Amino acid sequence: MGWITQARRRQINTKGRPMTIRRPGQSGGVTMQGYAPPAQASQIVNGMGSAPFVCQVMADALASYGHPAKDDTVQDGPKTYTLTDATPVYDGPTLCGWTLIAAGGESHDDTGSLV
């Protein structure tokens, strides 16, 4: 395991939180530990984040899921995001993680209804 993988794993395990990724139309999904840094002051307009949702995950967290793809959804607490891009992260020749870039952020209540 290279230093990039070790540093990434430390950051995600320390600062991350449980999230669920699923394919369009799928009810299940895979729970993963992901790290999404908070919006910076320059990205907040009228009290709302204007930047896309960016999440860092480890590749082994998605081993049973496969490669994330456009239109997959990420559930982060009460918010659901739709992937617009997924960029692989390499440690030398080894895939060690993914950077998930998403849009949306619709809030849902405990029943799954939009709020």
KOLGUSE-253664 format. One record per residue (C-alpha): residue number from 0; residue in one letter; x, y, z. Coordinates in Angstrom, 2 decimals. Layout:
REM KOLGUSE-253664
NUM,A,X,Y,Z;
...
***
This chain:
REM KOLGUSE-253664
0,M,0.00,0.00,0.00;
1,G,1.52,3.30,-1.12;
2,W,1.54,6.56,0.79;
3,I,-1.28,8.03,-1.36;
4,T,-3.56,5.12,-0.43;
5,Q,-2.60,5.32,3.26;
6,A,-3.17,9.09,3.45;
7,R,-6.48,8.82,1.62;
8,R,-7.69,5.99,3.87;
9,R,-6.72,7.97,7.01;
10,Q,-8.59,11.07,5.82;
11,I,-11.74,9.18,4.80;
12,N,-11.80,7.11,8.00;
13,T,-11.23,10.18,10.20;
14,K,-13.46,12.76,8.49;
15,G,-15.85,10.62,6.46;
16,R,-19.38,9.49,7.12;
17,P,-21.59,6.64,5.88;
18,M,-23.19,7.18,2.48;
19,T,-25.08,4.92,0.09;
20,I,-24.51,4.67,-3.65;
21,R,-27.01,3.00,-6.00;
22,R,-27.69,2.55,-9.68;
23,P,-30.69,4.35,-11.24;
24,G,-33.93,2.52,-10.46;
25,Q,-32.25,0.27,-7.89;
26,S,-33.73,0.14,-4.39;
27,G,-30.72,-1.36,-2.59;
28,G,-27.23,0.00,-2.96;
29,V,-23.86,-0.17,-1.28;
30,T,-23.03,1.62,1.96;
31,M,-19.59,3.22,1.88;
32,Q,-17.52,5.59,3.97;
33,G,-17.15,8.86,2.03;
34,Y,-15.56,12.22,2.71;
35,A,-17.22,15.32,1.26;
36,P,-15.46,18.51,2.34;
37,P,-17.79,21.34,3.37;
38,A,-18.39,24.22,0.97;
39,Q,-15.91,27.09,1.19;
40,A,-17.11,30.62,1.95;
41,S,-16.63,31.66,-1.70;
42,Q,-18.94,28.81,-2.81;
43,I,-21.88,29.86,-0.61;
44,V,-24.48,32.10,-2.22;
45,N,-27.56,33.21,-0.24;
46,G,-26.82,30.65,2.45;
47,M,-26.72,27.75,-0.02;
48,G,-23.70,25.93,-1.42;
49,S,-23.27,26.66,-5.13;
50,A,-20.44,24.21,-5.79;
51,P,-21.02,20.63,-6.92;
52,F,-21.01,17.87,-4.32;
53,V,-17.56,16.23,-4.37;
54,C,-16.98,13.03,-2.40;
55,Q,-13.83,10.96,-1.88;
56,V,-14.19,7.18,-1.43;
57,M,-11.83,4.21,-1.35;
58,A,-11.88,1.78,-4.28;
59,D,-12.25,-1.22,-1.98;
60,A,-15.47,0.30,-0.57;
61,L,-16.96,-0.07,-4.06;
62,A,-15.48,-3.50,-4.86;
63,S,-18.89,-5.22,-4.80;
64,Y,-20.52,-2.28,-6.62;
65,G,-18.17,-1.85,-9.56;
66,H,-17.24,1.43,-11.17;
67,P,-19.48,4.37,-10.30;
68,A,-21.16,5.91,-13.35;
69,K,-23.08,8.99,-14.47;
70,D,-26.64,9.07,-13.09;
71,D,-25.86,6.81,-10.10;
72,T,-27.18,8.39,-6.90;
73,V,-25.38,9.07,-3.63;
74,Q,-27.44,9.33,-0.45;
75,D,-25.66,11.49,2.15;
76,G,-27.88,11.71,5.22;
77,P,-31.15,13.31,4.15;
78,K,-29.80,14.49,0.77;
79,T,-29.62,12.63,-2.53;
80,Y,-27.15,13.62,-5.24;
81,T,-26.94,12.43,-8.86;
82,L,-23.46,11.65,-10.16;
83,T,-22.29,13.72,-13.10;
84,D,-18.77,12.27,-13.10;
85,A,-16.58,9.73,-11.30;
86,T,-12.81,10.11,-11.54;
87,P,-10.50,7.26,-10.58;
88,V,-7.62,7.98,-8.18;
89,Y,-4.42,5.97,-8.62;
90,D,-1.51,5.19,-6.33;
91,G,1.05,4.37,-8.99;
92,P,-0.59,1.76,-11.24;
93,T,-3.13,0.71,-8.57;
94,L,-6.67,2.09,-8.41;
95,C,-7.03,3.26,-4.79;
96,G,-10.17,5.39,-4.83;
97,W,-12.75,7.48,-6.61;
98,T,-13.65,11.14,-6.65;
99,L,-17.42,11.33,-7.10;
100,I,-18.78,14.59,-8.53;
101,A,-22.51,15.13,-8.26;
102,A,-25.31,17.64,-8.56;
103,G,-28.66,17.92,-6.85;
104,G,-28.90,17.65,-3.12;
105,E,-32.61,17.08,-2.80;
106,S,-33.65,16.55,0.81;
107,H,-35.83,13.62,1.81;
108,D,-37.67,12.93,5.04;
109,D,-37.69,9.59,6.89;
110,T,-40.31,8.17,4.49;
111,G,-38.24,8.98,1.38;
112,S,-40.50,11.84,0.28;
113,L,-38.96,15.06,-1.02;
114,V,-38.92,17.88,1.51;
***
